[in-house]
Amino acid sequence: MTRPFHSKKILRAGETPDETNDPSAQQPGAAPGLFDPRYSKSVVRNVVKFLDENYFRSRLIGFERLPEQSSQERPIILAGNHSGMSFPWDGIIFSGRMLRDRNYDFSRACRPLTAPSLSNSGFMNPYFIPQFWHRAGGVDATLPNFDRMMRARDSHVLIYPEGIGGIGKGFDRRYQLQKFSNSFLRMALKYEADIHPVLTVNGEWLDPLGYKSDALDHFVQRLGVPFLPIGPLTGLVPLQPWAFYFSLPARLTYVLGEKIQLREFTDERHDRIKQRDLNRIRSIVHRRMQDTLNQAVSEHGRDPYHLDELAEIWMKNLDRLLYILPSGWPLLFHEHERLYKEGPGVAMKHDNASHFFALLRNLQTSAYHAPYLGWLLLFARRWLAKL
């Protein structure tokens, strides 16, 4: 369950090999399951940017050193650490911030390789938005997909080498990098790609009281959920389904570490390197990233919430608070979805009055606030959509 890569290409019902979530399939108006650049840009402009500016308040440190273009002689791999026991808001906010800062130009931004267990699970697509990860630019983390991304060089490649294990670790293992897969190292060696560590600070405080239970995880995995934390918020999930995606307003800080050139550690060709040598290289990369993460936490992790700043932002935006608070996020995502279906040129309004009228147009989102019955309604709606 924790392996970040799968050796076989994943096909979905009704798809041919040319219709999979392939990096080359970037045409506008892509069919469900494929990357739709217009959708990705629209989500970032109308949803992710709003949440970032008013809730997560991301900071990027050191990214002026990152090359501007992905289509250079050697592709670039951005390798990040995940935050434990939280929905992957850390990856959503970072990808969106990169796209915004680079003028919505994918060749200068990044696309993430995501664990197939995220994209294949209705739960793990935010608020059951159909094929959200694929449409927004995520690529299933299979070796063929990774290889195509490295050859295409249409964008930087963002990878979380811990896989689901990085998200599913408890708060007691905060800022402790979990085991890496060797697959991304082989790919970096094959293409002589530099690895640029992206260290996420404060992300562990998105759910600071969530802990891991192997027994509970084993149960929820049968429902298509990779993990479910045990903590104070767990009891809220049956009562308020929106709480499944809840996170506290940690100020997400992303620090770019010094690039790692794997050719410093071996002269062997990627297809001839022995497993023990690859394990040695993995240990070196893991240690370097862990050391850099520890330093980044000591410099930027003393005040994870910056509550004074947050209170000031919310006081200035009282007229938009209904969308800012996590209870309003299901409607935020679904109203954008509704508007995008009417036409790609979405310009959402985020004030409280617009929230009220959006609720009238998206009555199905009331299920996220219905105790117990809400989950039954969400499951029923998902089942009917498959018929």
N, C-alpha and C positions, 0 to 999 in steps of 0.2 A: 504493500500500500504506500510505502514511503519512497519507492523508487521514482526519481524525477523523470526518467526516460524509459521509453518502451521501444524495443527493437523493431516491432511490426507497425506498419502504417495502419491507422485506425480508419475504417470505413463505416459510414452510417447508412441506415436503411435507405435504399433508393439512390445511393451515390455510386458513381463510377470512380475509378482511380483519379480521373482528371477533375473531379468535383469535390475532393476533400479539402480540408482547411489548409490549403497550400499557399505559401507566401507569394507565389506568382499570380494567384487569383485575387487581384486587387482592383478589378473593374468597379466603377461606381454602380450602385444599385445591385450589389451582389446578392445572390440568392441566400436564404437562411443557411447558416453554417459557414459562410464565407466572409472574409474581411470586406467591410464596406467603409472606405476611407471617409466618405461624407458623414456616415453615422458616427464614426469615431470622433471626428472633429466636432460634431454637433453635441455629442455627449460631454465632451471636455468643456466646450464653451458654455453650455447651459446647466450642467449638473456638477461635474467634477470641479470646475473652477469655483463655482459658488460654494461648495462644501469646503474646498481648500481655503478660500479667503476668509470664511466665517466660522470655521470649525477646526480644521487641522493645521492651518497656517504654516505650510511647508517652507523650509529653508534649504537652499542648495549651496553647499560650501565646497569650493575648489573646482567647480565644473568649468571654469574658464580654461582649464588645462585639457579638457576633452576635445579631441579633433571635431571639427564642424561637420565633416562629411563622412558617411559610412563607406562610400564607394572609393576608398583609397586602395593602396597596394595590398594592405592586409586588413581584413575585417576587424571589427572591435566587438569584444564581449564585455558587457557590463554584468558583474556578478554581485548579487546582493544577499543580505541576510534577512530572513523573515522574522516577523514578530509572533511571539507565541500566543496561542489560544485566542486568536482574533480573526475575524473575517479579513481577507487580504486587502484591507484598505491601504496598507503601506505601498503595495504594488500599484494599485489604481491611482493613488495620488501622485506617486513618482512618475509614472508613465504620462499622466495628464500634464504634470508640470513641465516635463521635458518637451512635450509637444507644443505647449503654450510658449515656452521660452524660445523655442526655435521656429516661431512663426508658422506653426502648423504644417511644417515641412517634414514628412516622414523620413526623408533621406538624411536629415540632420538629427532626428529624434530616435526613439527606440520602439521596438515591438517585443513584447514578452513571450517567452516560451512558458506555457502554463501546464500544470499537471492535468492530464486528461480527466482525472477524477473530479476536477473543478468544472470543466466545460461539459462533462457528460451528466452532471447532476443538476436537476432542476433547482434543488435547494441552494446550490453554490453559485448559480447565476443570480446576481443581485435581484431580490424580490421577484424571483421566478421570471425575469425578463427573458424571453426565448433567445437562446444562442447569444447571450450578451457578450461573453468573452470572445467568441469567434468574430462577431460583427465589429466589435470595438478594436480588434487588431491582435488579440491573443492567438497564439499558434500552439496546437497540441505538442507537448514535449516528447516527440518521437525522434529517433535518430535520423530517419529520412527527412523529416521536416527541418530539423536543425541543420542538416547538411545543405538543404536547398536554401535556407536563409543565409548561410555563410557564402554560398556561391552567388546568390542574387545580389547581396550587398545593397539592398534597397533601404535598409535602416540599420542602426545599431541593434545588436541582439541583447536583450535583457534576460538574464537567467537567475533563478534562485536555486543554487546547486544542492541545498538541503532538501528540496522538494516539500512534500506535505509534512515531513518530519519537522521542518522548521516552523511551520504554522502550528502544528499539533503539540509542541512541547509546552509544559506548564510554566507558570510564572516563577516557580522555584528554579527553573533553568534559564532565566532571562539572560539575554546577551551571550548565551553559550551556543556557539555554532554547532549544529548537529552534523552527523556524518555526511560527507560529500559523495556524490557519484563520480566515478572515473570517466563517465561518458563525455562530459563537457571538456575535460582535460585532453582526451584523445582528439576531439574536434579542434580544440585550440592548437594542438601540435600539428594536426593535419594541415591547417591553413596558416600556420605560423602567426596566429592571432594574439594580440595583446589582451590580457585580462585586466580590466579596470574595476577594482573593488568599489562597490557602492554600499557604504555602511549606514544603516538606518538606526538613528538614535531616537529614543522616546517611544518608538513603536510598541515596545513591551508594555507600555502603560496604557495602551488602548483597552486592555482587559487585565488589570493588575491583580485580580483575585481569581483568575481562572487556572484550574489545575487539571492535569491529565489523569484519566481513568481508563486503563486498558479494557476493562469489562464494558464500560459505557461506550467506548469507541467501537468495540467489536459489534455491539448491538446496533448503533446508528449507522455503521457502514453498510449494514444490510438494507438500510433505507436510502443509500446513496449519499450519505453525509460522511466525509472523511474523519471528522472528530466532533466532539461536543464537550466543552469544558465543564468542570464542576466548580461552582462558585456561587456567590450571591445572585448573580444574574441568571443562573440556570433555571431557578424556580420561576422567573418572570417569563421565560420563553413560552410555556403553554398558555399563560394568561394573555400575553401580548406578542403575537408572532413576529412583529417588527423587531423584538428584542434579540432574535436570532442573529441579526446583522448589526446589533448595537456595538458602539465603541465609545469610550470616553474621549474628550477633546484634547488628546495629547498633541503637542506641537511637533510635528514630524520633521526631523532634521536629517538630511542626506549629505554625507561627507564622502567626497571622492578620494579614495586612497591612491597610493603610488601604483603605477601599472606594474604588472607582473609578466615577465617574458619567460615562457617556459623553456625556451631554447638555452637558457642559462644553466639548466639542470640536466640536460641530456643532448647527445648528438645523434641518437637513434632516430630512424624514421618512425612516424607514428604507427605504422602497421607492423613494425618489428620490435617495438619496445615491449619488454617483458612486464608481466603483471607486478612483480615486486618492485621494479623501478617506477612504475606508474603509481603504486601505493606510496613510494617514497616522495614523489613529486606532489601527490595529493596532501601528504602530511605537511610539506613545506608551505603549499598554498593555504591550507587550512590554518596553519600557525600564523602566517603573515596576516591573513584577514582577521584572525582573532585578536592579534596584537594591535592592529590598526583600529578595530572595533573598540577594544578596551580604552585606547587613547581617545577616540572620538566621544565615548560615553563620559570619560572624565572631564572633557572640555565642554560638552554640550548637553549633558544629561542631568545636570544638577536640579533643574526646575522643569520637569517634563510637561507641565500644563500651562505655565505662564498665565495664571488666572487673572492677574490684573489686566493684562493685555486682552484676554478673552472677554472679561466683563466690559471693557471699554468698547470692544467691537459690537457686542450684543446690545449695549445701551444705545449705540448709534444706529442699530438695525432692528429696533423693536418692531417696526412695521414689517419685518421679514422673518420674524422669529419662528413662525409656524413651520416654515420650510427648513430653518437652520437646525432646529432640534431633531434628534434622530427619529422621533415618532412621526415626523413629516417626510422622512426620506422615501418611504414606499410611494407616496403620492408624487414626490418630485421626479422619481424615475419613471413612473407610469404616465404622468402627464407629458413628459418629454417624449415617451414612446408614442403616445397618441398624436402629438403634434408632428412628430417626424413622419408618421404614416400619411398625414395630410400633405406634406411637402418638406423636402430636406432643409429649406431655409428657416429653421426654427429660431425664434428669439423669445425665450421664455421670460415671463414676468414672475418675480419672486416675492411680491408683497403679500400680506395676509389676506387681502381681498381676493387676489388671484388664486390663492390657496383654497379659499372657500368655493369659488366657482369651479376650480379644477376638481375638487372633491365631488361636486354634483355630476361632473362628466366622467368620473372614474369611481363609481360607487363600489366597484369590486375591491378597491383598496381598503374599504372599511373592515374587511376581514382581518386585516393586520392588527386591529384594535379590539377584536371580539374574543373574550375569554373562552378558551377551549374550542368553541364552535368555529373560531377563525381558521384553525388548521384544517378542519373538515371541509370548510368552504374552499380553501386554497387547493386542497387535494382534489376535490370534486371538479373544480374549474380546470385544473391541469389534466385530469382524466378525460373530461369532455373535449378538451382541445386536441387530444390524441385521436379521437374518434373520426 
